[in-house]
Amino acid sequence: MSEHVQEQEPGLEQEQQPTIWEAGRHPVNIGQLVMGLAFLGLVAVWALFTTDAVDGGDVRWLLPVPFVLAGATGLVASAASGAARRDRWS
């Protein structure tokens, strides 16, 4: 057997930080976040149109809004997770 097992002295335990799952959090999948927000935004635009809250002319400028907001949220989430990853490895 070529497995190397390192034994530690009983009183010396390595100090380990809990993993992200043990801490009760999980990493955010940014692609799913962006697409989910875009879908919810399109549903909101559809609901406004079907309830006659907006007319056909307003939909032309209202349809891109969910994509812009979802994209901006994705950029912020990407920058935040990149900063957290960079801090962890430095």
Secondary structure as UniProt FT lines:
FT   TURN            10..11
FT   TURN            20..24
FT   HELIX           30..50
FT   TURN            51..52
FT   HELIX           56..62
FT   HELIX           64..89
//
